[in-house]
Amino acid sequence: MQLDDLTRNSSEWLRGAGPESDIVISSRIRLARNLADFPFIARASDQDRVQIEQTLKDCLLAITEPDELLYIDVDELPGIDRQFLVERQLISREHAESQGARAVAIDRLEKFSVMINEEDHLRIQVMQSGFDLNSAWEQIDRIDDQVEGRVTYAFHERLGYLTACPTNVGTGMRVSVMLHLPALVITRQIEKVFRSLQKIGLAVRGLYGEGSQAMGDFYQISNQVTLGMSEQELIKQVADVVPQIINYERKARDFLVRDSHESLHDRVSRAYGILRNAQTISSEETMHLLSSVRMGINLGLIEDLEIPTINQLFIQTQPAHLQKISGAELDTADRNIERARYLRRHLNKDKMGGAEKN
Amino acid sequence: MKCQKCNKPATFHITELTGGTPEELHLCEDHARQYLTQSGEEPAAASTMAAALAQQMAQQLLGQTAEELAKLDRQACPVCGVTFYDFRSQGRLGCPHDYTCFEAQLQPLILNIHGETKHKGKRPRRGARDAQQRTQLIRLRREMKEAVAREDYERASELRDEIRRIEGANR
């Protein structure tokens, strides 16, 4: 399997299926692990990094079926391909931008990815469409056991799994759920929700982390603490709060439908109209409008579109994806034109007699 | 207007909308780029870490002389050679043994971050003792390389045997 095959596939987390998938995009769990007999990345020599990578590569290939894994040497990868992997949430920005021997292994369905030589030697990540943390845990626990059958992890009797940064020590686990919360944003209640989450020790981030404002009204909720609570307790901490947020979002949507139906319908229809007709459009505007359209589909205001199509467009219209799909390197202005063309093609399909999907 | 992080003129004015109330940032080009391209993976963890470290250092300053602090900063891990200063400035440890050799400093820091100091949950089938023994390989490999460099082949071969013994022990 090749990297380019991914451009034609849809990631598991964009499938738009699973429990509560109108609001919950995906459930993810990641584990940070380190080999006991090598320094952490900050003190690892080039030779150490190569050996860590080789050891973990052999291990991953041994525990998976032939052809199941796409193993990518990130250090050798062109910049655009690294950005492509970041956009798909298969690697972190840090992993894309750092130096030295490092890799990522991805299964063909994009249900899990394993970063090698990121902040820790091993960052295992499992993603599941919809609200389904238990399946994600079952999968990652199994992968972790299989890896542990072949290597010795750095582990401390009292502190648990040892990590390069003490913020991850213990379980090394981050549980996160990505939510689409447009109605809470429109009704200006989102900050209140954030504050209450922070009070109970949960972190809130945007789609690609905290750097910029939350694109497309997507928010990730995750645990902060990794030590002193078991994996099940950490999952429960996040899982218990998600239904409440879903409930707030549904109430906000009901309120908009009931009390400002015209302006809501207008917002959704205009967004759809612009996306279907624009000749040049930025990534930010696209995300913003797709968010309204996505909510419109869920509320029955748009009937000729499916959620998985919209989920896909969120990713396919991002800079590296657009360039991979069109097969050319494009500057910002050309990307905006290509993005508008791509959106028109995919959103006007029926009227144009079913343009080919790529 | 000057950049908030250095003395250069601020040419970038950013309004941060995450994290509750809008926050205005005024930065020079270099710091703006750094800010905008900062790793998106776990900034929350990084800031938690930085805040906890700062608090920790402030507390230690109260009880210790500058000389004692400088001595602490120079303290190095016998396995990987990282100093406490390296950790303090980068927020990243050098090897698993650091958790043992800097235990006195890390314990309050970990308590501050997690509110707990004891792991609960999954354990690998191989015990902690196996893991700690394997961590000694980091030191042994380093010493072997040094022995070879100074042409002390007798010592190098002793170290090689020791490495092989540990490597073979839990395979």
Interface residues (C-beta under 8 A of the other chain):
Chain A: N34 A36 D37 F38 P39 F40 I41 A42 R43 S92 R93 E94 H95 E97 E119 D141 D144 E148 G149 T152 Y153 A154 F155 H156 E157 R158 L159 G160 Y161 L162 A164 C165 P166 T167 N168 V169 G170 T171 R174 E191 F194 R195 A203 R205 G206 Y208 G209 E210 G211 S212 Q213 A214 Q224 V225 T226 L227 G228 M229 S230 E231 Q232 E233
Chain B: E16 L17 T18 G19 G20 T21 L36 T37 Q38 S39 G40 E41 E42 P43 A44 A45 A46 T48 M49 C80 G81 V82 D86 Q90 G91 R92 L93 G94 C95 P96 Y99 T100 L106 L109 I110 I113 H114 G115 E116 T117 K118 H119 K120 G121 K122 R123 P124 R125 R126 G127 A128 R129 D130 A131 Q132 R134 T135 L137 I138 E167 N170
